[in-house]
Amino acid sequence: MIRLCMDTSHKKLVLALIQDETILSYVEEDCFKKQSEIINQKLDEMLREHQIKPLDIDEICVTKGPGSYTGVRIAMTIAKVMGAMGNIPVYTLSSLQLASGCMENTLVLMDARSKRAYYGLVDKGTVVEQGVDLIEVIESKNFSPAYYAGDASLINKEATPVSLAESFIKLRTHWELVENIHSLAPEYLKSNDDYLVKK
């Protein structure tokens, strides 16, 4: 079973080529707003290195957001094209889930700019609460997480290091199958008067 996992929702370009439960190759590098410039090159290099053709891929997993409006669509577009042309099953995973590393009771933060952040309280891959709000409002919430992940420095906390490539594997049971590849679209947490919480 060969799986291709991709995330371009935030600051990093994350690509992982996985065979069964083993990571064959991965890319995890900071390139904010430059993912579209190098993703195809990096992906091609990974496949060539292991002599894998696109049609050899059995499953694809891509993050669906929240995150950069343009960023989320970069990896998602590639997943849609490969999934449709190769009849490859495509799965999605929340960007907040991925950043949590499948740790227990973890508060994940992702910079949403304009003094706001996406946040999610994630417990072993399950999103307990999520939303987008002003950073000062998030700080005032009564979260008591065991760990912090992502842009925790926004609230003056230290994030626990997470391998995003390994996180895809750890969260395999949380992947959601896309029933209709043509309807695949990013999921954004939209605010109303700077405040929204989804459960």
C-alpha positions in Angstrom: 0.0 0.0 0.0 1.6 3.2 -1.2 0.2 6.5 0.2 0.9 10.1 -0.8 0.2 12.7 1.9 0.3 16.5 1.4 -0.2 19.6 3.4 0.2 23.2 2.1 -2.2 24.9 4.4 0.2 26.9 6.5 3.9 27.8 6.7 5.3 24.5 5.6 5.3 22.4 2.5 4.7 18.8 3.7 5.0 15.8 1.4 5.2 12.2 2.6 5.5 9.1 0.6 4.5 6.2 2.8 4.5 2.4 2.1 2.3 0.6 4.6 3.4 2.3 7.9 6.9 3.2 6.7 7.9 6.7 5.5 9.9 6.2 2.3 10.6 9.9 1.8 9.3 13.2 3.0 9.6 16.9 2.6 8.9 19.2 5.5 10.2 22.7 5.0 9.3 26.3 5.6 8.3 28.0 2.4 5.3 30.3 3.3 3.6 31.5 0.1 6.1 29.6 -2.0 4.6 26.1 -1.9 3.1 26.4 -5.4 6.6 27.1 -6.8 8.3 23.9 -5.6 5.6 21.3 -4.8 5.6 19.7 -8.2 9.4 19.6 -8.4 9.6 18.0 -4.9 6.9 15.5 -5.6 8.5 14.5 -8.9 11.9 14.0 -7.1 10.3 11.8 -4.4 8.5 9.6 -6.9 11.6 9.2 -9.1 13.8 8.4 -6.2 11.7 5.4 -5.4 10.8 4.6 -9.0 7.2 5.1 -8.2 4.8 6.3 -10.9 1.7 8.4 -10.0 -0.6 5.5 -10.9 1.3 3.2 -8.5 -0.1 5.3 -5.6 -3.0 3.5 -3.8 -4.3 6.4 -1.6 -3.9 10.1 -1.2 -4.4 12.2 1.9 -4.5 15.9 1.9 -5.3 18.6 4.5 -8.6 20.4 4.0 -8.0 23.5 6.2 -8.2 25.7 8.0 -5.3 27.7 6.8 -4.2 30.0 4.0 -7.0 30.4 1.4 -4.5 29.9 -1.4 -2.3 27.5 0.4 -4.9 24.9 1.2 -5.9 24.8 -2.5 -2.4 24.0 -3.7 -2.1 20.4 -2.4 -5.9 19.9 -2.8 -5.8 20.7 -6.5 -3.0 18.1 -7.0 -5.0 15.5 -5.0 -8.1 16.2 -7.1 -6.3 15.8 -10.4 -4.4 12.7 -9.4 -7.5 11.2 -7.7 -9.7 11.8 -10.7 -7.2 10.8 -13.5 -5.9 7.7 -11.7 -9.1 6.7 -9.9 -7.2 6.9 -6.6 -9.1 7.2 -3.3 -8.6 10.6 -1.8 -8.9 11.3 2.0 -8.8 14.5 4.0 -7.6 15.5 7.4 -8.0 18.8 9.3 -4.9 21.0 9.4 -5.5 21.2 13.1 -5.5 17.5 13.5 -2.3 17.1 11.6 -0.5 19.8 13.7 -1.6 18.1 16.9 0.6 15.0 16.2 -2.1 12.8 17.7 -1.1 13.9 21.2 -3.7 14.0 24.0 -5.5 17.2 25.0 -3.5 19.5 22.7 -4.2 23.1 21.9 -3.2 23.8 18.3 -2.8 27.4 17.1 -2.3 28.6 13.5 -1.7 32.2 12.7 -4.7 33.7 10.8 -3.2 37.2 10.6 -4.8 40.4 11.7 -4.1 39.5 15.3 -6.3 36.4 15.0 -5.6 32.7 15.0 -7.3 29.4 14.1 -7.4 27.2 17.2 -8.4 23.6 17.9 -8.5 21.5 21.1 -7.5 18.1 19.8 -7.4 14.9 21.9 -5.6 12.0 20.2 -6.7 13.1 16.8 -10.3 14.0 17.7 -11.2 17.7 17.4 -13.1 18.6 20.6 -13.5 22.3 19.8 -12.3 24.6 17.0 -12.7 28.1 15.8 -11.0 31.3 14.8 -10.8 34.3 17.0 -8.7 37.3 18.2 -5.5 36.0 19.9 -6.4 38.0 23.1 -9.8 36.2 23.2 -8.2 32.8 22.8 -5.8 33.6 25.6 -8.8 34.4 27.8 -10.5 31.0 27.2 -10.3 28.4 30.0 -8.3 25.8 28.0 -6.1 23.5 30.2 -4.2 21.6 27.6 -1.5 19.1 28.3 0.4 20.2 25.2 0.6 23.1 22.7 1.2 22.7 19.0 1.6 24.9 16.0 2.0 28.7 16.5 1.8 28.5 20.3 4.1 31.4 20.6 1.2 33.6 19.7 0.0 33.2 23.2 3.5 32.9 24.7 3.5 29.2 25.0 6.0 26.7 23.8 4.9 24.2 21.2 5.8 20.6 21.4 7.8 19.6 18.3 5.7 17.4 15.9 6.8 15.5 12.8 3.9 16.3 10.4 4.9 13.4 8.1 4.7 11.0 11.0 1.5 12.6 12.1 -0.3 11.5 8.9 0.5 7.9 9.8 -0.6 8.3 13.5 -3.9 9.8 12.4 -4.7 7.2 9.7 -7.9 6.2 11.4 -9.1 9.8 11.3 -8.7 10.1 7.5 -12.1 10.9 5.9 -12.8 9.4 2.5 -13.9 11.9 -0.2 -17.0 10.2 -1.8 -17.1 12.6 -4.8 -13.7 13.9 -5.8 -15.3 16.7 -7.9 -16.9 18.1 -4.8 -13.7 18.3 -2.8 -13.2 21.8 -1.5 -11.3 23.5 1.4 -13.0 23.9 4.7 -12.5 27.3 6.3 -13.5 28.5 9.7 -15.3 31.7 9.1 -15.8 34.3 11.8 -18.9 36.4 12.5 -17.8 39.7 14.2 -14.4 38.0 14.8 -15.9 35.1 16.7 -17.0 31.6 15.8 -16.8 28.3 17.6 -17.6 25.0 16.0 -18.1 21.8 17.9 
